[in-house]
Amino acid sequence: MSRTCSTQSLRLTSILAKGSNSAHNSTPIRQRYQEGSISRVKRAKGPDVWIFRWRERQADSSLKQRKVILGDVERFPRLSDAKQAAEDLRADINRGPQVTEMNVRELWHHFRQNELDPNEDDRRSPVTIQVYKENMRGYVLPQWGDTPLSKVKAVEVERWLRSLPYAPATKCKFRNQLSCLFSHAIRWELYRGENPIRTVRQSSKRQSIPDILTLDEMRLIVGGLKDSRHRLAVLIAGTTALRRSEIRGLKWSDVDVEKRWLHLRRGIVRTVETKLKTEGSRRGVPLTDDLLATLNEWRQQSPAPTDHDWVLPSEFSKGPLWLDTVLQDYIQPLAKQSGITKKIGWHTFRRSVASLLAAKGENVKIVQELLRHSNTQMTMELYQQADADQKRQAQEHLRSLFLVKAS
């Protein structure tokens, strides 16, 4: 005997055109996207199981009832768990030329199942997957989730992006992720047509030029920090140009005292350990004598000094120090008190290192390798910002123009 629990009344399997005796009024049969239904069924032995049912069109245009066991209640304890499994299966059932009305939400479920959840070949990092899910659920799906794929148009997507109160780079991520969904649909033959997002115009250009710190400003910050871990974090950032995640990911086993070298083997974003961005990012950086001495001094007093411990441990957890908290609660207030009005983030130190070295005439190739950029163009365009005094000094070479008197 079967027991049905909250059967999901979703859209039924297809829409059949009503017949007519007149050829003039006849309407062709059109297969629509399958939604099916879910029911909980009791078995003679073992736990109850969740059954997914749908109808499949036959060669003679008739519909045949089909069903499949999603799993038992031990695997999917709640109805919502079974619904999730059915959403992924539903996209596979509908894959093929008969699919005409798949919407963006259904495509997202298929994309997540095949591109994000397995992650067997590590095409995307755990943090990238998390950002995908947050952006889709928080921004893209509320706007476009119920829209059939054929109704998503470039101009409408552009208007939506312009209406969002976010930075261009953030809106560009929404655009790129939506484009990735359509590319996935085309690859799996879930959508017949060109990717409409490819023609969506959305710049990722910054709204303002990032600030850089002078050496004096960096000295003020280092001198004002009382906590040894906070000072060390700034010293590492201000001399090695490491990224925030790379600083958090440092363990004592990465500090090579003999070779005076800092190995880079991992990054920590939020609470997730990730691989570093590129092979170049994993090359490591040299340690100056001063930084090495500071690291050795801190290790002697650190509560976690063994090789497998974090260089900058948190006081409140087993993980590394939360650098965002250090920035917001200590560095930024200190900078403001010191009269520094610039907008400071952890990446500011990275940019500042490149600009300070450029101002001293260091070879751009050396700066590129220190920052571990893939090419010198990125180093030149994004990081080496000459300050106003340097520009004025360069213009002094042209001051003879003002010595010419009118004839």
C-alpha positions, 0 to 999 in steps of 0.5 A: 500500500502506498502513502502519498506525502504532499505530492508536488503539483507542478506544471504538468508534462505537456500542452496538447493542442485541442483538436478540430474537425477543420484543418483550418483550425487545427493546432500542432501539438507542442511538447513543453518542459516536463515538471512531473510530480513527487510522492513518498511511497511505502515499501514492504521492506526497508524505508519509504522511497521518493518517486518522481513521475512524468509523462513521456511522449511516444512516436504516435504523439501519445503520452506514457506515464514514467517513474523513477525512484529518487532515493529512500528517506534515509538519503533524502529525509525531507521533501525539500531534499527530494525536490532538490534531487528531482530538479536536477533529474528533471533537466536531464529528462528534458534534455533534447530537441523536445525542450522548448520552454526551459527557464533560467532557474531550471537551467541553473539546476542543471548547470549546478548539478553538472558543473559545480556540485561534482567538481571532479576536475577542479575546474572551479575553486570552492570559493568560486562555486560559493560565489556562483551560488550566492550571485545566482540565488541572490541576484540573477534568479530573482530577476530571471529565474522564471524567464524562458531561455528564448525570452532572455534578450541582451537589451533587457539584460543590459537595462537590468544591469544598469538598474543595479546599485553595484560597482561595474566589476560586480555587475560584470560578474553577474553578466559573465555567470549568466553567459556561462549558463547559456554556454552550458545550455548550448553545449548540452543541447538544452537551448538552440540558438546563439548565446544572447549574453555575448552581446550584453555590454557591461564594463568592468572598469573601476569607478575611481583610481585605487589609492596607493600609500607612500612609504611614510604613510605605511610607516605611520600604520606600522608604528601605530599598531600595538598587536604583534600579529597586526604589525606582522601582517602589514609588514608582510603585505608591505614588503612581499606584496602578498594577497590577503588570502595568501597571508592568511594561508601561511604556515610556519613550514612555509618559512624557509630560514636557510634559503630566506624564502617564503613558500606559497602553498595555499590561500584561505578565503573566508574559512575555505582553503583554496589553491592559489590563482595561477602557477606563477602565484605559487612560486613564492617570494624572497624574504628580507633579513628584516622580515625574517628576523621579525618572523623569528621573533614572533615565532618565539612568542606565538601561541602556535609555533609548530610547523603545521600552525598558522603564522598568524593564528586567530585568538578565537578559533583554530583558523588563521587571523581574520584580516578583514577584522584587523583592517576594519577595527584597527588599520582603517581607524588608525589611518584616519587618526593619523590624517590619512584620508585614502581608502585602504584595503589589503590590496592597497599594500600590494599596489603600493609596493609596486608603485614604490619600487617603480618610483625607485627605478626598479626593473619592471620584470623584477616587480612583475615577478615579485607580484607574481603577475603572468605578464608585465602589462598587468604590472604596468597598467594596474599597479605602477601609479606615479604620484603627483610629485613624480609627474611634476618632476617629469614635467620639469624637463619641459620648463624651457618652453616658458623661457621663450619670449614672444617675438 
